[in-house]
């Protein structure tokens, strides 16, 4: 998509909003409210078909429910409520536990309220009147009692161990007396994207329920004491986890994904909805244990020939996992030929290394280990070293269900860890969500960033967005950006053997760019000012120069000193401080 900004923006005060819409895809409904329900097993995440920590004889196999009547309490005590709001939530694989709300007007709010179940008129309405995709369409929720009329408000089913055999339980909470209301105090501001995360504790739901005495089934018939007990428990089982001023996408996995190893726990990275949808590997599901092992291996110097260098040696977290040296050094002091690339948002990359020689992250992670200029070790030796360490053997057993250590498992664990390195909380992101504000210089730099250089049509910009557009700040895989190169320095051409790829290198994201100096594949520029100076005028012409640079005049776009300063100021606003300071991989704030 080509972004064009008028030479004179008609409403300067709306500039940032307009640019956020165009660059980040934040539309007018970007003030979306999402209610995220997190099924919990006490303090742990609920895992279906696994024993509950608080009730080890019980396994939950199904948790489905209908919500209605979402309301938000304003600071003055009044309630903003949507009368026609309904949501179907399910903990089943492939289903969602996130309910879409509506854009919240600006102002302060002090509480959240919703119902589990439906008012009597809606509950008895003809289900065939609800269109496809509607939460109350029986094909969507599977909770309509066709033979009795009305809906199941909450379905909780599972198995429980009783006298050496596994019996079942089926709790269907329904009917008017069991319409439940949940009200939770929580302070937040409206007028911006919002995710409100609420935990739902299954141990609290089953508190005081004795299957042997109370029974293993309820269909909420009149006078059923178990249904009344469950209603009370359910209403008290919710607690606010937190508020985040962003909305998140559900991590997507390829269809027919392999099951996670036994005994592991799912790891759900927090992915802002402003980022493109992305699929994670179907044969390597993210787990807490796998990510922990990958992080351990990333910092393990035994992956090098002399046990002195780890992956982290050239990928410093405080520098967005980049290397401050122009050329990274090998384990034995060898000088490399490339500057180590930063590591974040790798799930969206389709090729790795400056020359794209690794088509997958899984292949990439093993290459530096074996490269003679880098860690210079064999995979066989690494496996031998790790097998001698009982802690490593135990970590592999926890991550993969058995203690076997292989190069493939090393690659899978490293892949899992690296996929969790998500950077999405820069000050620019916060400004786009109206929880921060850019300076006037940064705003001018942003305008330059997204504006073409086309004097004939009255456009004077820095033309950055063609290669660095979109929410990831990278919209092109490889490009020749006009650097003076050595004859043997062919870039992508070395991999493809295609003359049309001569001098093309992987286009890096500009996120965290202020932290990742030196710049370019060979680290030739020490500062952002030098980078901007290069694109302003000193671009080398060649047959493979990117068209978006080749269309500029021979003398370049010749930015003024103020324009260069403004552009650098904007680039610095892309720094994600939480990413480089937080030692824990980015997990869903839900």
HELIX and SHEET records of a PDB file:
HELIX    1   1 UNK A   12  UNK A   14  5                                   3    
HELIX    2   2 UNK A   15  UNK A   24  1                                  10    
HELIX    3   3 UNK A   28  UNK A   31  5                                   4    
HELIX    4   4 UNK A  120  UNK A  123  1                                   4    
HELIX    5   5 UNK A  127  UNK A  129  5                                   3    
HELIX    6   6 UNK A  138  UNK A  141  1                                   4    
HELIX    7   7 UNK A  176  UNK A  178  5                                   3    
HELIX    8   8 UNK A  202  UNK A  205  1                                   4    
HELIX    9   9 UNK A  211  UNK A  214  1                                   4    
HELIX   10  10 UNK A  225  UNK A  235  1                                  11    
HELIX   11  11 UNK A  288  UNK A  298  1                                  11    
HELIX   12  12 UNK A  301  UNK A  303  5                                   3    
HELIX   13  13 UNK A  311  UNK A  313  5                                   3    
HELIX   14  14 UNK A  317  UNK A  319  5                                   3    
HELIX   15  15 UNK A  346  UNK A  348  5                                   3    
HELIX   16  16 UNK A  361  UNK A  370  1                                  10    
HELIX   17  17 UNK A  379  UNK A  387  1                                   9    
HELIX   18  18 UNK A  390  UNK A  400  1                                  11    
HELIX   19  19 UNK A  407  UNK A  419  1                                  13    
HELIX   20  20 UNK A  427  UNK A  432  1                                   6    
HELIX   21  21 UNK A  440  UNK A  449  1                                  10    
HELIX   22  22 UNK A  455  UNK A  457  5                                   3    
HELIX   23  23 UNK A  465  UNK A  468  1                                   4    
HELIX   24  24 UNK A  493  UNK A  496  1                                   4    
HELIX   25  25 UNK A  499  UNK A  501  5                                   3    
HELIX   26  26 UNK A  513  UNK A  515  5                                   3    
HELIX   27  27 UNK A  528  UNK A  536  1                                   9    
HELIX   28  28 UNK A  547  UNK A  550  1                                   4    
HELIX   29  29 UNK A  561  UNK A  572  1                                  12    
HELIX   30  30 UNK A  577  UNK A  581  1                                   5    
SHEET    1   A 3 UNK A  44  UNK A  45  0                                        
SHEET    2   A 3 UNK A  33  UNK A  41 -1                                        
SHEET    3   A 3 UNK A  98  UNK A 100 -1                                        
SHEET    1   B 4 UNK A  44  UNK A  45  0                                        
SHEET    2   B 4 UNK A  33  UNK A  41 -1                                        
SHEET    3   B 4 UNK A 194  UNK A 201  1                                        
SHEET    4   B 4 UNK A 238  UNK A 244 -1                                        
SHEET    1   C 3 UNK A  79  UNK A  81  0                                        
SHEET    2   C 3 UNK A  58  UNK A  74 -1                                        
SHEET    3   C 3 UNK A  86  UNK A  90 -1                                        
SHEET    1   D 4 UNK A  79  UNK A  81  0                                        
SHEET    2   D 4 UNK A  58  UNK A  74 -1                                        
SHEET    3   D 4 UNK A 108  UNK A 116 -1                                        
SHEET    4   D 4 UNK A 180  UNK A 189 -1                                        
SHEET    1   E 5 UNK A  79  UNK A  81  0                                        
SHEET    2   E 5 UNK A  58  UNK A  74 -1                                        
SHEET    3   E 5 UNK A 152  UNK A 162 -1                                        
SHEET    4   E 5 UNK A 165  UNK A 174 -1                                        
SHEET    5   E 5 UNK A 217  UNK A 218  1                                        
SHEET    1   F 2 UNK A 248  UNK A 249  0                                        
SHEET    2   F 2 UNK A 271  UNK A 272 -1                                        
SHEET    1   G 2 UNK A 252  UNK A 253  0                                        
SHEET    2   G 2 UNK A 279  UNK A 280  1                                        
SHEET    1   H 2 UNK A 478  UNK A 479  0                                        
SHEET    2   H 2 UNK A 505  UNK A 506 -1                                        
END                                                                             
